[in-house]
Amino acid sequence: MVYKYSPNEQCIRRCRAIVPVILRAVDEVTSQGVRVLVEHQEVVRPLMGWWQFTNRTAKALVSLYDQGYTVEVA
């Protein structure tokens, strides 16, 4: 199966199904803090920042789409 990511209803339905799952996982993982071995902290900090950035971007895109900014989201 091939997924075509473009500004179409099929893609937004897929995103609406996936984004909440990802955001719930973020809350689950970070709700009690994240413990990391000292030797991994230098790597984990930027990765956690990137992970939060991509998750919040996904949430923002769905929100913007819901507000009618379909062209801007695409």
A tleap script that builds the chain and sets N, CA, C and O, in Angstrom:
source leaprc.protein.ff14SB
mol = sequence {
  NMET VAL TYR LYS TYR SER PRO ASN GLU GLN
  CYS ILE ARG ARG CYS ARG ALA ILE VAL PRO
  VAL ILE LEU ARG ALA VAL ASP GLU VAL THR
  SER GLN GLY VAL ARG VAL LEU VAL GLU HIE
  GLN GLU VAL VAL ARG PRO LEU MET GLY TRP
  TRP GLN PHE THR ASN ARG THR ALA LYS ALA
  LEU VAL SER LEU TYR ASP GLN GLY TYR THR
  VAL GLU VAL CALA
}
set mol.1.N position { 0.843 -1.177 0.000 }
set mol.1.CA position { 0.000 0.000 0.000 }
set mol.1.C position { 0.890 1.243 0.000 }
set mol.1.O position { 1.889 1.297 0.718 }
set mol.2.N position { 0.531 2.221 -0.792 }
set mol.2.CA position { 1.279 3.464 -0.883 }
set mol.2.C position { 0.392 4.596 -0.378 }
set mol.2.O position { -0.751 4.747 -0.810 }
set mol.3.N position { 0.935 5.387 0.542 }
set mol.3.CA position { 0.205 6.551 1.044 }
set mol.3.C position { 0.664 7.780 0.285 }
set mol.3.O position { 1.862 8.009 0.117 }
set mol.4.N position { -0.283 8.555 -0.163 }
set mol.4.CA position { 0.030 9.810 -0.831 }
set mol.4.C position { -0.254 10.936 0.147 }
set mol.4.O position { -1.404 11.169 0.520 }
set mol.5.N position { 0.791 11.630 0.558 }
set mol.5.CA position { 0.624 12.748 1.477 }
set mol.5.C position { 0.463 14.016 0.665 }
set mol.5.O position { 1.406 14.513 0.050 }
set mol.6.N position { -0.738 14.516 0.678 }
set mol.6.CA position { -1.061 15.739 -0.048 }
set mol.6.C position { -2.290 16.349 0.607 }
set mol.6.O position { -2.901 15.719 1.470 }
set mol.7.N position { -2.663 17.555 0.218 }
set mol.7.CA position { -3.817 18.206 0.848 }
set mol.7.C position { -5.132 17.587 0.372 }
set mol.7.O position { -5.854 18.180 -0.429 }
set mol.8.N position { -5.428 16.403 0.869 }
set mol.8.CA position { -6.685 15.758 0.495 }
set mol.8.C position { -7.345 15.178 1.743 }
set mol.8.O position { -6.713 15.065 2.793 }
set mol.9.N position { -8.592 14.819 1.624 }
set mol.9.CA position { -9.369 14.349 2.768 }
set mol.9.C position { -8.831 13.036 3.328 }
set mol.9.O position { -8.870 12.823 4.540 }
set mol.10.N position { -8.338 12.168 2.479 }
set mol.10.CA position { -7.780 10.896 2.941 }
set mol.10.C position { -6.582 11.128 3.863 }
set mol.10.O position { -6.444 10.471 4.895 }
set mol.11.N position { -5.732 12.056 3.483 }
set mol.11.CA position { -4.543 12.340 4.287 }
set mol.11.C position { -4.934 12.957 5.633 }
set mol.11.O position { -4.385 12.574 6.666 }
set mol.12.N position { -5.865 13.897 5.635 }
set mol.12.CA position { -6.262 14.523 6.901 }
set mol.12.C position { -6.942 13.509 7.814 }
set mol.12.O position { -6.767 13.576 9.031 }
set mol.13.N position { -7.713 12.571 7.263 }
set mol.13.CA position { -8.317 11.525 8.102 }
set mol.13.C position { -7.235 10.676 8.753 }
set mol.13.O position { -7.337 10.321 9.927 }
set mol.14.N position { -6.207 10.357 7.990 }
set mol.14.CA position { -5.100 9.565 8.524 }
set mol.14.C position { -4.377 10.345 9.634 }
set mol.14.O position { -4.033 9.786 10.676 }
set mol.15.N position { -4.157 11.624 9.395 }
set mol.15.CA position { -3.496 12.461 10.405 }
set mol.15.C position { -4.348 12.581 11.670 }
set mol.15.O position { -3.825 12.528 12.784 }
set mol.16.N position { -5.657 12.743 11.493 }
set mol.16.CA position { -6.552 12.842 12.657 }
set mol.16.C position { -6.526 11.560 13.483 }
set mol.16.O position { -6.739 11.603 14.695 }
set mol.17.N position { -6.272 10.444 12.854 }
set mol.17.CA position { -6.198 9.175 13.582 }
set mol.17.C position { -4.849 9.008 14.277 }
set mol.17.O position { -4.784 8.456 15.375 }
set mol.18.N position { -3.792 9.471 13.658 }
set mol.18.CA position { -2.440 9.236 14.160 }
set mol.18.C position { -2.002 10.271 15.195 }
set mol.18.O position { -1.418 9.914 16.218 }
set mol.19.N position { -2.276 11.542 14.939 }
set mol.19.CA position { -1.776 12.612 15.813 }
set mol.19.C position { -2.219 12.434 17.267 }
set mol.19.O position { -1.373 12.551 18.153 }
set mol.20.N position { -3.490 12.158 17.567 }
set mol.20.CA position { -3.864 11.979 18.976 }
set mol.20.C position { -3.128 10.819 19.651 }
set mol.20.O position { -2.801 10.899 20.835 }
set mol.21.N position { -2.870 9.755 18.913 }
set mol.21.CA position { -2.130 8.614 19.475 }
set mol.21.C position { -0.719 9.054 19.851 }
set mol.21.O position { -0.226 8.723 20.929 }
set mol.22.N position { -0.080 9.791 18.970 }
set mol.22.CA position { 1.282 10.271 19.227 }
set mol.22.C position { 1.296 11.217 20.420 }
set mol.22.O position { 2.165 11.107 21.285 }
set mol.23.N position { 0.344 12.145 20.478 }
set mol.23.CA position { 0.320 13.118 21.572 }
set mol.23.C position { 0.009 12.458 22.907 }
set mol.23.O position { 0.544 12.878 23.933 }
set mol.24.N position { -0.835 11.443 22.921 }
set mol.24.CA position { -1.082 10.703 24.173 }
set mol.24.C position { 0.193 9.997 24.629 }
set mol.24.O position { 0.483 9.945 25.824 }
set mol.25.N position { 0.944 9.460 23.684 }
set mol.25.CA position { 2.204 8.788 24.021 }
set mol.25.C position { 3.195 9.783 24.620 }
set mol.25.O position { 3.919 9.448 25.558 }
set mol.26.N position { 3.232 10.991 24.091 }
set mol.26.CA position { 4.113 12.030 24.636 }
set mol.26.C position { 3.741 12.303 26.087 }
set mol.26.O position { 4.605 12.336 26.963 }
set mol.27.N position { 2.458 12.497 26.330 }
set mol.27.CA position { 2.002 12.767 27.700 }
set mol.27.C position { 2.348 11.615 28.631 }
set mol.27.O position { 2.768 11.828 29.768 }
set mol.28.N position { 2.169 10.410 28.147 }
set mol.28.CA position { 2.457 9.225 28.953 }
set mol.28.C position { 3.944 9.136 29.296 }
set mol.28.O position { 4.312 8.845 30.434 }
set mol.29.N position { 4.780 9.385 28.313 }
set mol.29.CA position { 6.225 9.271 28.513 }
set mol.29.C position { 6.758 10.392 29.397 }
set mol.29.O position { 7.642 10.156 30.221 }
set mol.30.N position { 6.241 11.599 29.242 }
set mol.30.CA position { 6.801 12.754 29.942 }
set mol.30.C position { 6.062 13.135 31.220 }
set mol.30.O position { 6.527 14.020 31.938 }
set mol.31.N position { 4.945 12.515 31.530 }
set mol.31.CA position { 4.121 12.933 32.661 }
set mol.31.C position { 4.847 12.876 34.003 }
set mol.31.O position { 4.570 13.685 34.890 }
set mol.32.N position { 5.740 11.961 34.155 }
set mol.32.CA position { 6.463 11.844 35.422 }
set mol.32.C position { 7.942 12.171 35.257 }
set mol.32.O position { 8.780 11.754 36.057 }
set mol.33.N position { 8.240 12.914 34.221 }
set mol.33.CA position { 9.625 13.264 33.954 }
set mol.33.C position { 10.313 12.155 33.175 }
set mol.33.O position { 9.826 11.027 33.095 }
set mol.34.N position { 11.424 12.494 32.620 }
set mol.34.CA position { 12.182 11.531 31.825 }
set mol.34.C position { 13.524 11.326 32.514 }
set mol.34.O position { 14.276 12.275 32.736 }
set mol.35.N position { 13.803 10.104 32.840 }
set mol.35.CA position { 15.077 9.774 33.496 }
set mol.35.C position { 16.027 9.199 32.452 }
set mol.35.O position { 15.675 8.305 31.681 }
set mol.36.N position { 17.222 9.731 32.453 }
set mol.36.CA position { 18.219 9.341 31.454 }
set mol.36.C position { 19.558 9.153 32.161 }
set mol.36.O position { 19.900 9.900 33.077 }
set mol.37.N position { 20.288 8.175 31.734 }
set mol.37.CA position { 21.639 7.988 32.258 }
set mol.37.C position { 22.476 9.222 31.944 }
set mol.37.O position { 22.324 9.826 30.883 }
set mol.38.N position { 23.350 9.591 32.857 }
set mol.38.CA position { 24.171 10.790 32.701 }
set mol.38.C position { 24.925 10.776 31.375 }
set mol.38.O position { 25.024 11.804 30.705 }
set mol.39.N position { 25.446 9.641 31.004 }
set mol.39.CA position { 26.252 9.589 29.772 }
set mol.39.C position { 25.417 9.790 28.498 }
set mol.39.O position { 25.980 9.987 27.422 }
set mol.40.N position { 24.093 9.745 28.606 }
set mol.40.CA position { 23.235 9.947 27.436 }
set mol.40.C position { 22.566 11.329 27.411 }
set mol.40.O position { 21.868 11.656 26.451 }
set mol.41.N position { 22.770 12.132 28.441 }
set mol.41.CA position { 22.065 13.411 28.532 }
set mol.41.C position { 22.361 14.353 27.369 }
set mol.41.O position { 21.457 15.044 26.900 }
set mol.42.N position { 23.589 14.396 26.898 }
set mol.42.CA position { 23.926 15.303 25.801 }
set mol.42.C position { 23.149 14.975 24.531 }
set mol.42.O position { 22.823 15.872 23.753 }
set mol.43.N position { 22.857 13.718 24.323 }
set mol.43.CA position { 22.118 13.299 23.136 }
set mol.43.C position { 20.616 13.445 23.356 }
set mol.43.O position { 19.889 13.863 22.454 }
set mol.44.N position { 20.158 13.104 24.546 }
set mol.44.CA position { 18.723 13.089 24.817 }
set mol.44.C position { 18.122 14.491 24.814 }
set mol.44.O position { 17.000 14.667 24.339 }
set mol.45.N position { 18.814 15.467 25.318 }
set mol.45.CA position { 18.252 16.832 25.376 }
set mol.45.C position { 17.832 17.341 24.000 }
set mol.45.O position { 16.679 17.744 23.840 }
set mol.46.N position { 18.716 17.342 23.001 }
set mol.46.CA position { 18.258 17.819 21.690 }
set mol.46.C position { 17.200 16.910 21.063 }
set mol.46.O position { 16.312 17.390 20.359 }
set mol.47.N position { 17.288 15.602 21.312 }
set mol.47.CA position { 16.278 14.701 20.763 }
set mol.47.C position { 14.905 14.955 21.378 }
set mol.47.O position { 13.898 14.935 20.671 }
set mol.48.N position { 14.859 15.190 22.669 }
set mol.48.CA position { 13.580 15.500 23.323 }
set mol.48.C position { 13.024 16.821 22.795 }
set mol.48.O position { 11.817 16.952 22.589 }
set mol.49.N position { 13.898 17.792 22.577 }
set mol.49.CA position { 13.457 19.069 22.016 }
set mol.49.C position { 12.879 18.886 20.620 }
set mol.49.O position { 11.831 19.443 20.292 }
set mol.50.N position { 13.569 18.105 19.809 }
set mol.50.CA position { 13.081 17.834 18.449 }
set mol.50.C position { 11.761 17.086 18.509 }
set mol.50.O position { 10.835 17.394 17.760 }
set mol.51.N position { 11.671 16.103 19.397 }
set mol.51.CA position { 10.452 15.304 19.539 }
set mol.51.C position { 9.271 16.176 19.948 }
set mol.51.O position { 8.180 16.042 19.393 }
set mol.52.N position { 9.479 17.062 20.910 }
set mol.52.CA position { 8.404 17.957 21.339 }
set mol.52.C position { 8.033 18.915 20.202 }
set mol.52.O position { 6.854 19.189 19.980 }
set mol.53.N position { 9.029 19.416 19.492 }
set mol.53.CA position { 8.771 20.328 18.370 }
set mol.53.C position { 7.906 19.655 17.306 }
set mol.53.O position { 6.933 20.245 16.836 }
set mol.54.N position { 8.251 18.433 16.926 }
set mol.54.CA position { 7.483 17.755 15.880 }
set mol.54.C position { 6.070 17.409 16.358 }
set mol.54.O position { 5.115 17.486 15.584 }
set mol.55.N position { 5.939 17.031 17.619 }
set mol.55.CA position { 4.604 16.718 18.150 }
set mol.55.C position { 3.725 17.958 18.209 }
set mol.55.O position { 2.552 17.910 17.839 }
set mol.56.N position { 4.282 19.058 18.670 }
set mol.56.CA position { 3.498 20.301 18.744 }
set mol.56.C position { 3.171 20.828 17.352 }
set mol.56.O position { 2.105 21.404 17.137 }
set mol.57.N position { 4.082 20.631 16.415 }
set mol.57.CA position { 3.810 21.031 15.033 }
set mol.57.C position { 2.644 20.226 14.471 }
set mol.57.O position { 1.770 20.782 13.806 }
set mol.58.N position { 2.626 18.935 14.732 }
set mol.58.CA position { 1.509 18.097 14.274 }
set mol.58.C position { 0.197 18.578 14.871 }
set mol.58.O position { -0.809 18.673 14.169 }
set mol.59.N position { 0.203 18.878 16.151 }
set mol.59.CA position { -1.010 19.371 16.819 }
set mol.59.C position { -1.445 20.710 16.215 }
set mol.59.O position { -2.634 20.946 16.001 }
set mol.60.N position { -0.482 21.572 15.946 }
set mol.60.CA position { -0.789 22.878 15.357 }
set mol.60.C position { -1.361 22.738 13.949 }
set mol.60.O position { -2.299 23.450 13.589 }
set mol.61.N position { -0.806 21.833 13.156 }
set mol.61.CA position { -1.293 21.643 11.789 }
set mol.61.C position { -2.740 21.170 11.773 }
set mol.61.O position { -3.542 21.652 10.974 }
set mol.62.N position { -3.077 20.237 12.645 }
set mol.62.CA position { -4.461 19.764 12.707 }
set mol.62.C position { -5.376 20.904 13.151 }
set mol.62.O position { -6.468 21.076 12.609 }
set mol.63.N position { -4.932 21.674 14.127 }
set mol.63.CA position { -5.724 22.812 14.610 }
set mol.63.C position { -5.942 23.852 13.504 }
set mol.63.O position { -7.057 24.338 13.316 }
set mol.64.N position { -4.881 24.185 12.781 }
set mol.64.CA position { -4.998 25.147 11.687 }
set mol.64.C position { -5.926 24.633 10.591 }
set mol.64.O position { -6.729 25.387 10.041 }
set mol.65.N position { -5.810 23.362 10.281 }
set mol.65.CA position { -6.682 22.769 9.266 }
set mol.65.C position { -8.142 22.892 9.696 }
set mol.65.O position { -9.008 23.223 8.887 }
set mol.66.N position { -8.408 22.627 10.968 }
set mol.66.CA position { -9.770 22.730 11.497 }
set mol.66.C position { -10.309 24.152 11.422 }
set mol.66.O position { -11.519 24.358 11.330 }
set mol.67.N position { -9.413 25.129 11.461 }
set mol.67.CA position { -9.814 26.533 11.398 }
set mol.67.C position { -9.959 27.045 9.962 }
set mol.67.O position { -10.272 28.214 9.736 }
set mol.68.N position { -9.725 26.152 9.001 }
set mol.68.CA position { -9.912 26.539 7.606 }
set mol.68.C position { -8.661 26.956 6.877 }
set mol.68.O position { -8.743 27.377 5.723 }
set mol.69.N position { -7.486 26.854 7.514 }
set mol.69.CA position { -6.237 27.241 6.871 }
set mol.69.C position { -5.659 26.051 6.099 }
set mol.69.O position { -4.511 25.662 6.313 }
set mol.70.N position { -6.455 25.485 5.210 }
set mol.70.CA position { -6.046 24.273 4.507 }
set mol.70.C position { -4.878 24.498 3.557 }
set mol.70.O position { -3.990 23.651 3.471 }
set mol.71.N position { -4.859 25.597 2.857 }
set mol.71.CA position { -3.774 25.882 1.915 }
set mol.71.C position { -2.474 26.115 2.675 }
set mol.71.O position { -1.417 25.628 2.275 }
set mol.72.N position { -2.559 26.862 3.773 }
set mol.72.CA position { -1.360 27.144 4.551 }
set mol.72.C position { -0.792 25.865 5.180 }
set mol.72.O position { 0.425 25.697 5.257 }
set mol.73.N position { -1.653 24.991 5.617 }
set mol.73.CA position { -1.209 23.727 6.206 }
set mol.73.C position { -0.542 22.856 5.155 }
set mol.73.O position { 0.485 22.232 5.424 }
set mol.74.N position { -1.112 22.809 3.977 }
set mol.74.CA position { -0.544 21.987 2.910 }
set mol.74.C position { 0.846 22.472 2.558 }
set mol.74.O position { 1.493 21.906 1.677 }
savepdb mol mol.pdb
quit
